[in-house]
Each structure stands twice: as C-alpha cells, then as structure tokens.
C-alpha cells in the first residue's frame, strides 16, 4: 500500500547502495572533486504498489532527490516511531548537519547556487566574492584538519554511500526535467498586481504589509532561478502559522480565558497537516538538498513562530491578516509556476507522498480545511496535477484566513455542519 521510495538516510549521507555497488570510477571522481556535488546523486529502488481509494494501482515517481528519506519522509519505514529524548535528537542531528556542512564547503555547493542565481547588483557581487573567499578558506582548513587526523575523512564517507551515477534512466530523465523548471519573480509580482487591480487585494496595516514585503524580498533574492528550493523554504514556514495559532488557542483554554476555539484548532491542524505534505513533496524534488537552505529555512521558522505568537497575542485578526497575505502570494507563485512549466510538468509522474495524500482512503484531514461544502477530489497522475493541487490547497488556506481575519469563520464552520441536499437525498 505504501511507497518504499529510497532506501534511507544514514547519518546524513545519501544512502541506497552497499559499498560494493560503488564503482572505482565514482570513488576516484569523489576524491577532492568540487564538481561532483550531492545534488548530482540520485537513487532508484523498487517501489511498493500504491492504490487509490477505488483500489486501482497508481503509477508514481520512484525517485527521491531530497536530503531526508526513511523516517525523515512521510509514509516510509519507521515514520510512526516515538522520538528519542531531546538531547539524543539534538546530538544526532548536529552530527548529521555538521557532516553535511563540511561536504557543502569541501565540494562547494555554493558555487552551484551562485551559478543558478548570479548576483544582480554590485552589492550582490561583493557578497558573493566575500562568500566565495570564506568557503574556500574553510575548505582549506577542513582539508588540513582531515590530513592531520583531527576530523574524519569526508571523501571516503561520501563515496561509501553513493551509487553509480546514471544507473537508472528514469531518474536521470526526471532530474533533467526538474532542472528545466523556471519561475520568474517579476511575473509573480505582475500576477499579484493584476489580482489587486481586479479587486483581489488584501487590506493590511503598514507593519503587516512591511513584514510581508520583507519576506517576499528575501525569497526573491535568495531563491531567484531556484524554484524547488524556494517552494521548500515556503512550505517550511507555511506550517508555522497554524502551529502558532493552535499554541495560542491551547494557552487560552489552559488559562480558562476562552474555550470556544476547539473546532478552529481542528481546522488549523488540518491545514498544518496539508502544508506538511506540501513540504514532503518539495523535499522529494530536492528542495532541501543544500545545507544553507536547510539552515536558513529552519531558523527562519523559529523566528516566524515567535513573531506570529506576538501578533496573535496582540490581535488574532492581525495574525490571520498576515497569513492571508502570505497565502495569497503562494497562490500567485504556484499559479505562475504551473502555467509557465505546464508542458514539462505533464510529462513527470507524481511523487509517492503526493499520491498517498491526495488519492488515499484517509481523507478526513483533507476535507477538514476545505471551505466548500462539495467534496474536493483532485487528480494526482502527473506532477502538473500535484502543483495544481498545491495551488488549490493554498487558495483554501486563503479563504480560511480571510474568514478568520474578518471574524466570519464561526458562521462558516456552522454552515459546514448543515448537510447539503445531495447528502440528505
């Protein structure tokens, strides 16, 4: 019933083969080569059969280009397990990310980022030059420490967990298509301007609007010409509002201040569950591959969480208003992406995690955050369907945030309890 996807992630390495499966050519290529980066490595394993709600077999993408897999990805072996202690998790994750940071410096994954997203101004050129100097210096220091036995040997560790490149034509072809996908920042902003002219703008206070524009500016600068990484960053922080809203509603209930938000918490959890699946999809497509992207997204999420707690504490309507702005921008972004890349996306199969979420038999969490009374049952045969679904999900979040910000959410939730004529019949 579940997709096996990739063998797993072992101590942060890209894992799927035994040591003997790595060819001498790959071992030699990995030795000190700054050209061969983790993003070049991709895997193929046998997928278990996946069925939709009607019992029909679903063809899915059996490749995974992300940093995380195994228990780090939904619906894989072990993902239901109880976590270790916070100390054990922190130490384990530090070791994983430390090794990943060393690889990012030694194999200079930042060079690829700069090639994809070249500097757009003199300040950007200066920043890139300083960054390149720092990376090269750290790489020399790391290599010197490795040669003196003060740190582990990074080359052999990476080669030990890498399968021979080009071993699977399907994954090679999909990776090539992923690199063809484009997103133009100005086109997204033009779409937003046209929406606002048509009356689809969001009224917001100056502080809220300023915070929103700063977030969008950071995305435009850091993730220009890197759509998968941009989407992954967006989905990491997209879960945070619902988590912060639930936290505040729990706090009010625990203090005995207000207990009328139980059903609202249920909706927000369903929304967070939805964004989690968006995140898993973007990870499968390689959005979390680079160490620097993971560092930025995860630390931004922490700051974002506390910022929204303050917003909600002062004014829940303000917090919802800010989230509506962000979700509107997400709709514009995904809409532009889908329309710009439709031909390529239609030739790619859907990831396993997307098929299991949109076509699976457990649809309670999916239905819970929908704003329409008619059941929404999206298709999920191709990557085009997947991104259309993500876009439509974001629009559902927009409608919910709007109803929360203008205080009509209670009426809407009450209306959803009333059975439709078709249900009565």
Secondary structure, 3 states (H helix, E strand, C coil): CCCCCCCEEECCEEECCCHHHCCHHHHHHHCCCCCCCHHHCCCCCCCCCEECCCCCEECCECCCCCCCCHHHCCCCCCCCCCCCCHHHHHHHHHHHHHHHHHHHHHCCHHHHHHHHCCCCCHHHHHHHHHHHHHHHHHHHHHHHHHHCCCCCCHHHHHHHCCCCCCCCHHHHHHHHHHCCCCCCHHHHHHHHHHHHHHHHCCCCCHHHHHHHHHHHHHHHHHCCCCHHHHHHHHHHHHCHHHHHHHHHHHHHHHCCCCCCCHHHHHHHHHHHHHHHHHHHHHHHCCCCCCHHHHHHHHHHHHHHHHHHHHHHHHCHHHHHHHHHHHHHHHHHHHHHHHHHCHHHHCCCECEHHHHHHHHCCCCHHHHHCCCCCCCCCCCCCEHHHHHHHHHHHHHHHHHHHHHHHCCCHHHHHHHHHCCCHHHHC
